[in-house]
Amino acid sequence: MNGELKFDLIVTIVNKGTCQTIVKASREAGAEGGTIVLARGTGIRETKTLLGIPIEPEKEIILTIVPQDKTETVLSAIVQAGKLDQPGAGITFVLDLKKVAGICHLCDLKSELNL
């Protein structure tokens, strides 16, 4: 597990079909990639019907782990690419990760660069 390097988890929830644009923008901003999880929304904006039949909107959740020094840059790219400053486009938030394992290549890269 990493000892000194601090990471954040950026969680982004958007309508289905939006995730590829967001992942591309986050990678261009310095993220290594992301994990996409399919989900279903239940919020107030998701209560739509078609001919009286409720429609369950499909969502995509993008989980992106980034070193804390890249969080603001990647988050800004996600907001811009997903148009998350507009109502109903989605939501993104950042969680501080206490411990991380399995991304040793990021820890090794930082130590090689003496950062």
C-alpha positions as CSV (number, residue, x, y, z in Angstrom):
1,M,0.0,0.0,0.0
2,N,1.1,3.5,-0.6
3,G,2.7,5.3,2.3
4,E,3.2,8.9,1.5
5,L,1.2,9.6,-1.7
6,K,-2.4,10.8,-1.1
7,F,-5.2,9.9,-3.5
8,D,-8.8,11.2,-4.1
9,L,-11.7,9.3,-5.6
10,I,-13.8,11.4,-8.0
11,V,-17.3,9.9,-8.3
12,T,-19.3,11.1,-11.3
13,I,-22.9,10.1,-11.9
14,V,-24.4,10.9,-15.4
15,N,-27.0,9.8,-17.8
16,K,-26.2,6.7,-19.8
17,G,-24.2,7.4,-22.9
18,T,-22.2,10.3,-21.4
19,C,-19.3,8.4,-19.7
20,Q,-17.0,8.0,-22.7
21,T,-16.7,11.8,-23.2
22,I,-16.0,12.2,-19.4
23,V,-13.4,9.4,-19.3
24,K,-11.6,10.9,-22.3
25,A,-11.6,14.4,-20.8
26,S,-10.3,13.1,-17.4
27,R,-7.5,11.1,-19.1
28,E,-6.5,14.2,-21.1
29,A,-6.4,16.1,-17.7
30,G,-4.0,13.6,-16.2
31,A,-6.1,10.7,-14.8
32,E,-5.0,7.1,-15.6
33,G,-8.5,6.0,-16.5
34,G,-11.7,5.1,-14.6
35,T,-14.2,2.4,-13.8
36,I,-17.7,2.6,-15.2
37,V,-20.6,1.1,-13.3
38,L,-24.2,1.0,-14.7
39,A,-26.9,2.2,-12.3
40,R,-30.5,3.3,-12.1
41,G,-31.6,6.8,-10.8
42,T,-34.5,7.4,-8.4
43,G,-34.3,11.1,-7.9
44,I,-37.1,13.7,-8.5
45,R,-35.9,14.3,-12.1
46,E,-36.1,10.6,-12.8
47,T,-39.9,10.1,-12.4
48,K,-40.9,10.2,-16.1
49,T,-43.4,8.0,-17.8
50,L,-44.2,6.9,-21.3
51,L,-47.9,6.1,-22.0
52,G,-48.4,5.9,-18.2
53,I,-45.6,3.3,-17.8
54,P,-42.8,4.5,-15.5
55,I,-39.4,4.7,-17.2
56,E,-36.4,3.8,-15.0
57,P,-33.6,6.0,-16.2
58,E,-30.2,4.4,-16.7
59,K,-27.2,6.1,-15.2
60,E,-23.4,5.5,-15.4
61,I,-21.1,6.0,-12.5
62,I,-17.5,6.8,-13.2
63,L,-15.0,6.1,-10.4
64,T,-11.7,7.8,-11.0
65,I,-8.8,7.6,-8.5
66,V,-6.2,10.4,-8.9
67,P,-3.3,11.7,-6.9
68,Q,-4.5,14.7,-4.9
69,D,-2.3,17.1,-6.8
70,K,-4.3,16.3,-10.0
71,T,-7.8,16.4,-8.4
72,E,-8.7,20.0,-9.3
73,T,-7.5,19.7,-12.9
74,V,-9.3,16.4,-13.5
75,L,-12.5,17.5,-11.7
76,S,-12.7,20.7,-13.8
77,A,-12.3,18.6,-17.0
78,I,-15.1,16.3,-15.9
79,V,-17.4,19.2,-15.1
80,Q,-16.7,20.8,-18.5
81,A,-17.0,17.6,-20.5
82,G,-20.2,16.4,-18.8
83,K,-21.7,19.9,-18.7
84,L,-22.3,19.3,-15.0
85,D,-22.9,23.0,-14.4
86,Q,-26.3,22.6,-16.1
87,P,-29.3,21.3,-14.2
88,G,-30.1,17.6,-14.7
89,A,-26.8,16.8,-16.4
90,G,-25.4,14.8,-13.5
91,I,-23.3,15.1,-10.3
92,T,-19.7,14.7,-9.3
93,F,-18.0,14.8,-6.0
94,V,-14.6,14.0,-4.4
95,L,-13.8,11.6,-1.5
96,D,-10.5,11.5,0.3
97,L,-9.0,8.0,0.2
98,K,-7.2,6.9,3.4
99,K,-5.5,3.8,1.9
100,V,-5.1,2.6,-1.6
101,A,-3.7,-0.7,-3.0
102,G,-3.3,-2.0,-6.5
103,I,-2.1,1.1,-8.2
104,C,1.6,0.7,-7.4
105,H,2.6,2.1,-10.8
106,L,1.4,5.5,-9.7
107,C,3.3,5.3,-6.4
108,D,6.4,4.1,-8.2
109,L,6.2,6.9,-10.8
110,K,6.1,9.5,-8.1
111,S,9.1,8.1,-6.2
112,E,11.1,7.9,-9.5
113,L,10.4,11.6,-10.1
114,N,11.2,12.4,-6.5
115,L,7.8,14.0,-6.0
